[in-house]
Amino acid sequence: MSFLIKDRFYEVLQLRNLKKIEEVVEKILDAKENARENDDMLYLYCCEYFCKGISSMTLKDFLKTRNEISCPNFASVVRARRKIFERRPELKPEKITKIRKEMEDVYIDYARND
């Protein structure tokens, strides 16, 4: 298999994984209100979906093995949540949206200052 074909194969595989993550995140957001307000809870539910029983692991064991088990990347889960919230604003928790908006200026100032 040539490098170009192999690269394209992995690209398609990654895209399928991202679409699956988005599908699972949307199901969780529909069913679990606390996952809408807390990215850590959303991530826990996602990890439980992809790897049953993972919540019984210690944090240390999880962090050591997370690249070897079938849990999605935290950033991918958060990106999927943002995308779903854009498409389905009725899922956005008003209180958390307000807090995130207020923090926006803080982060902008932080990014601009050395």
N, C-alpha and C positions, 0 to 999 in steps of 0.2 A: 504494500500500500504506500503510495507516495505521500510525502509530507503534506502536500496541499489537501489531498483527500482525507488524510488522517486529521488534520486541523479542522476541516469542515465537519467531519464526523463528531469531534468533540464539541464543536460549536453548537451543533444541532442537539446533541445530548444535554449540554448545559442549558439550552433554551427550554427543552422539555422539563428539566429539573426546576427551572425558575417558574414555569407555568404551573407545575404541580404544587410548588410551594405557595404560589398565589391562590390556587384553588383551595388548598387546605386552610390558609390564613383566612380566606373569606368565610369558609364554613365555621371556623372558630369564632370570628367576629360576629357572625350571625347568632351563634348559640351562647356565647360567653360574654356578658357585659363587662366583667372585670378585665377581660383581655383587650377591650377597646380603650381602657384607661391606663393600662400598664403594659409596656413592651416586654417586661420580664415575664409576666404571666402569659402573654401571648406566645413568647418563645418557649416557655415550659410546656404549654399545650401542644405546640408544634412538635417539639422533641418527643413528647409522649405519643403523638400520632405516628411519627416516623420510626420510633424506637420504643416499643412498649416496655414499661417498667423502668425507664431511665430515671424517673423522679426518685427512685430508691437509692440511686448512686450518691456517693458523697461528691461535693463540689470538686474536691481534689481529683478524684477518679474521673469525673466527667471532663474536666479540663485537660487531663492527661490523654484521654482517649477520644475526644470529640472529633478529631480528624479521621479516626478509623471507624467510627460508628456512623449510622445513617442520619444523624441530626443535621438539619440545614444550618447554614451560616447565619448568625444573628443579624448581620447587616442585610442579608437577603430577605429575612422575615420582616424587618422594619421597612424596607423598600416596598415590599408587597403590601404592607398595611397602608403606607402612604398612597400608593396607587389605588387601592380599593377605596380609601377615604375620599380621594378625588372623584372617583366614579360614583361613589355612594355616600354622599355627605350626611345622609340620615344616620349613618353609623358613628359619625364623629361625636364623641362626648363633649358637650358644650364647655364644661368646666375645664377640662384638660386642654381643649383648643385655646381657650382664653389664656391659660397659664403659659402655653407654648408661645403664643403670640407676644405676651408680655416679656418673655425671656429672649425673644428674637433680637431686640436691641442690645441686650447684654452680650449675646454671642457675637453680634456685629462689631461692637466696641472691642471685645476681646480679640477678634480676628485682625482688626486694624492696628491694634497696639502691640508693640514688641514686648 
